[in-house]
Amino acid sequence: MASIWARYLAELLGTYILVIVVACLDIVGEASDIFSAQAHFSQVPLYAAGAVTALTYSLYNVSGAHLNPAVSVAFGVAGEMTWKMVGIYVALQSLAAMLGTFTFAVAFQVTLQNNKSGDWTVLSILVASHEG
């Protein structure tokens, strides 16, 4: 397996890329219902699975390609990783998810609205990205 820093970087970048791709797919899914019959909203999960597959094949030999805190915790429970490493992976994945969400929000000038509570701030977007 790769060096410890390569493993950390792979988890950080892999999760960051995955969050941005899935967020972009959400826009494509919404737009497809309005503008195009070719890319239907029901295909969005298939595209997301393709992104996960591509990232897994790309990063598996480097970090194990967990890309998700639930996967890292499962490895800890199964005894395949130390809990220290699980904590580091979860922290890096959480940071990457927040950075990816922030990058997406800034790049696409996203204004999220919730019918119950109005507009969200950038801070609430970052926090919400990790809760899901």
N, C-alpha and C positions, 0 to 999 in steps of 0.2 A: 504494500500500500504506500501511497505518497507521503511526503513529509507532513508533519502536523499543521504547518501553516498553509500548505496546499489544500489540505482537507478543510480547514476553516474557510479559506477563500472560496472553495468550490461550493460549500453549503451556502455561504453568503450570496454569491453571484447567482447560483442556481435558483434559490428562493426568490431573489430580487427579479430575475427574468420571468419566472413563473407567475408572480403576482402581476407584473405589467402585462404579460400575454393574456392572462385570464381577464384582467380589467378591460383590455382592448376588445376581447371577444364579447364582453357584455355590451359594448357600444355597437359592435357589428350585429349582434343579435337583435338589439332594439331597432337599428337602422334597417335591417333586412325585412322586418315586418312592414315597414313603411315604403321602402324604395325598391325592393327587389324580391322577386319570387325565387331566385336561384339559390341564395344563401339563406335558408330558413332558420329561425331561432332554435329549432329543435336540434340543429347540427352543432350548436355551440359546445355542448359537452363532448362531442366527438373530437372537435378541434382542441379542446383543453386536454383531453386524454392524449392526443398526439403530441402536444407540447410536453406533457409529463414524460411520455415515452422517450422523446428525443433528449430531454434533459437527463433522464435516468441512464440511457445508453452513453451519453457524453460524460457523465460524472461518476458513474458507478465505481470505476477503478480508482478514482481519486478519493472520494469521501464516503462512498456507499450510497450517495444520492438520496438521502432521506427527504430533503426539501420540505419537511413538514414536522412540526413538533410532536405530533401524535406518533409518527413513525419512530422518531428518536426515543420517545418514552417507551414505546413497545420494545425496542432493542434493549433498553435498560431493564425492563421487567423480565425479559427473556434471558438476561445475563450476558448478552452479546456485547454490551458496552458498559464502561464504568459510569456511575452516576455523575461523576465530575464531567466526563465527556458529554453525557446527555445534557447536563446543564449548560455547557458551552454551546453545543449545537442548538439547543432551544433558544438561547439568548441571541445567537447569530441569526437564526431563522426569523425570530421576532423582529430584530433590527432590520433585516432585509425586507420583511413584509411592510414595515412602516416606511422605509425608504422607497420601496417600489410604489406604494400607495401615494406617497407625497410626490414622487416623480410623475406619476400618471396624472394626479390632480393638477399639478402645475403645467405639464405639457399640454393637456387638453382643456385647461381652464374649467375644470369640473366644479359645478355648484350642485351639491347634493341637497335634495329636498325630501323631507319626511312630512307626510300629511298631518302628523300629530304634533311635531315640534318645530316646523319651519326649517330654515337653512342651518347647515352644519358648519362649524369652523374647521380649519385645517387640523387643529389638535384633535377634535372629535373624530375626524376622518381617520387619523393615524391610530387612535385608540380603537375605533370600530374595526379597522382592518385586522387587528390581532384577535379580537373577540370571536370572530366567526370561525 
